Amino acid sequence: MRVAIVGAAGTIGKSITEEALRRGHAVTAVVRHPEKLEAFRDKVSIVKASAVDPDSITEAVKGSDAVISAYGPRFGEEEELLETARVLLEAVRRSGVKRLLIVGGAGSLITDSGEALMDTPEFPAEIKSLAMAHADAYGIYQESDVDWTYLSPAAIIEPGRRTGQFRIGTDRLVVDETGSSHISVEDYAVAMLDELDDPQFTRARFTVGY
């Protein structure tokens, strides 16, 4: 399958790229700074484009079977998530790409208390604006006519091991027996590629955790 990965130079984007290559997909890495992907130069096609420029993104993803957006805004520029959502949807429509998969946020997932994770007392105040922007961007995808899938991570996502073993949820935060919610970046990438290869959540959100 031909897959365009927007934001392939980030931590999650690189892991998704590695997982896609592991499965034999042909990858186009769409990034602002191609020099950050020197290690992948012989393995993927690298295209320079801006996630807030519809013309450059449309051209970059043209000919792909699917687009995976791993775009993450710089600190203080969280509102770019909304513009990126609109640009990606426009680019997918204009280019004729059939599917859009999005690396989303966890903040709008519902906890056992019935509150959104970002509204719980323990949620870090310094990232609440980012969580709110993710939630607003999710709303933009929900209202679109594109074949989209939105993957929210666990409350904590960080580099770790690729086990291929995790639990799947929809709108409720996945927690373990101790009440902790976490997933490795590597297993998050596995879940994303599983969905790409065998769609189960068309025009829907899902989440993963241990």
C-alpha positions in Angstrom: 0.0 0.0 0.0 1.2 3.5 -0.7 1.1 5.6 2.5 1.8 9.3 3.0 2.8 10.1 6.6 2.5 13.8 7.5 4.8 14.7 10.3 7.0 11.7 9.9 10.0 13.3 11.6 8.4 13.4 15.0 8.7 10.7 17.7 5.3 9.2 16.9 5.7 9.8 13.2 9.0 8.0 13.0 7.6 5.0 14.8 4.6 4.9 12.5 7.0 5.1 9.5 9.1 2.3 10.9 6.0 0.1 11.4 4.8 0.8 7.9 8.1 -0.1 6.4 8.2 -3.3 8.6 4.9 -4.3 6.9 6.1 -3.6 3.4 4.2 -0.4 2.6 5.6 2.2 0.3 6.0 5.3 2.4 6.1 9.0 1.4 7.3 11.0 4.4 5.8 14.5 4.3 7.8 16.9 6.6 8.8 20.5 7.0 12.4 19.6 7.6 13.7 16.7 5.4 17.1 16.8 7.1 15.5 15.2 10.2 14.9 12.0 8.2 18.4 11.3 6.9 18.3 7.8 8.5 15.3 7.0 6.3 16.5 8.5 3.1 17.1 5.2 1.3 13.9 3.7 2.6 11.2 6.3 2.0 10.3 9.1 -0.4 10.8 12.3 1.4 8.7 15.4 0.4 9.0 18.8 1.9 5.6 20.4 2.6 3.8 22.4 5.3 0.8 21.0 7.1 -1.0 24.4 6.9 -0.5 24.8 3.1 -3.3 22.9 1.2 -1.5 23.1 -2.1 1.8 21.6 -0.9 0.0 18.9 1.1 -2.3 18.0 -1.8 0.7 17.6 -4.1 2.6 15.6 -1.5 -0.1 13.0 -0.9 -1.3 12.6 -4.4 -1.1 9.0 -5.6 -1.3 7.6 -2.1 -3.8 5.0 -0.9 -4.0 6.6 2.5 -2.7 9.5 4.6 -1.6 9.2 8.2 -1.2 12.5 10.0 1.2 12.5 12.9 1.4 16.2 12.8 2.1 17.8 16.2 2.2 21.6 16.7 5.1 23.5 18.3 4.5 24.5 21.9 2.4 27.7 21.9 1.0 27.1 18.5 -1.7 24.6 19.4 -4.4 26.3 17.3 -2.5 25.1 14.2 -4.1 21.7 14.9 -7.4 23.1 13.7 -5.9 24.6 10.5 -4.1 21.4 9.8 -7.3 19.4 10.2 -9.0 21.6 7.6 -6.0 21.4 5.3 -5.7 17.7 5.5 -9.4 17.2 4.7 -9.1 19.5 1.7 -6.0 17.8 0.5 -7.5 14.3 0.8 -10.6 15.4 -1.2 -8.5 17.2 -3.9 -6.0 14.5 -4.3 -8.4 11.6 -4.4 -6.8 9.7 -1.5 -9.3 7.2 0.0 -8.4 7.2 3.7 -7.2 9.6 6.4 -5.9 8.3 9.7 -5.1 10.8 12.5 -2.8 10.7 15.5 -5.1 12.3 18.0 -5.1 13.4 21.6 -6.3 11.7 24.7 -7.8 14.7 26.6 -11.3 14.3 25.3 -11.5 10.6 26.3 -14.0 9.9 29.0 -12.7 8.6 32.4 -14.5 6.4 34.9 -15.7 9.5 36.7 -17.7 10.5 33.6 -15.5 13.5 33.0 -13.2 14.1 30.0 -9.6 13.3 30.9 -8.6 17.0 30.4 -11.3 18.1 32.9 -10.0 15.9 35.7 -8.1 17.6 38.6 -4.9 15.6 37.9 -4.6 16.6 34.3 -1.5 18.8 33.8 -2.6 22.5 33.4 0.4 23.2 31.1 -1.0 20.9 28.3 -4.7 21.6 28.7 -4.6 24.1 25.8 -3.1 21.4 23.6 -5.8 18.9 24.7 -8.5 21.4 23.9 -7.1 22.0 20.5 -7.0 18.3 19.8 -10.7 18.0 20.9 -11.7 20.9 18.6 -9.8 19.3 15.7 -11.5 16.0 16.4 -14.8 17.8 16.0 -13.7 19.0 12.5 -13.0 15.5 11.4 -16.3 14.2 12.8 -18.2 16.8 10.6 -16.4 15.9 7.4 -17.4 13.6 4.6 -14.0 12.0 4.3 -13.2 8.4 5.3 -11.3 9.2 8.5 -10.1 7.3 11.6 -8.9 9.1 14.7 -6.6 7.2 17.1 -6.4 8.6 20.6 -3.5 7.3 22.7 -3.6 6.4 26.4 -3.1 9.2 28.9 0.7 8.5 28.9 2.4 7.7 25.6 6.2 7.4 25.6 8.9 5.4 23.8 9.2 1.8 25.0 8.8 -1.7 23.7 6.9 -3.0 20.7 4.9 -5.9 22.1 1.8 -5.9 19.9 -0.3 -6.6 23.0 -2.7 -3.9 24.1 -6.4 -3.3 24.7 -8.7 -1.3 22.4 -11.5 1.1 23.4 -13.6 3.7 21.7 -14.4 6.9 23.6 -13.5 5.8 27.1 -9.9 5.9 28.4 -8.3 2.5 28.7 -6.8 1.9 32.1 -5.0 -1.1 33.7 -5.8 -2.8 37.0 -4.0 -0.1 38.9 -5.9 2.7 37.2 -3.0 3.7 35.1 -3.4 4.5 31.4 -0.3 4.2 29.2 0.9 2.9 25.9 4.4 2.8 24.2 4.9 4.8 21.1 5.9 1.6 19.3 2.6 -0.2 20.2 0.6 2.9 19.3 2.2 2.6 15.9 1.2 -1.1 15.7 -2.4 -0.1 16.4 -2.4 2.6 13.8 -1.0 0.2 11.1 -3.4 -2.6 12.2 -6.2 -0.1 11.5 -4.7 0.8 8.1 -4.3 -2.8 7.1 -7.7 -4.0 8.4 -10.1 -1.1 8.9 -12.4 -1.5 12.0 -13.1 2.2 12.8 -14.3 3.9 9.7 -15.4 7.5 10.4 -14.8 6.8 14.1 -12.4 7.2 17.0 -10.6 4.4 18.9 -8.0 4.3 21.6 -5.4 1.9 22.9 -3.8 1.1 26.3 -2.4 -1.7 28.3 
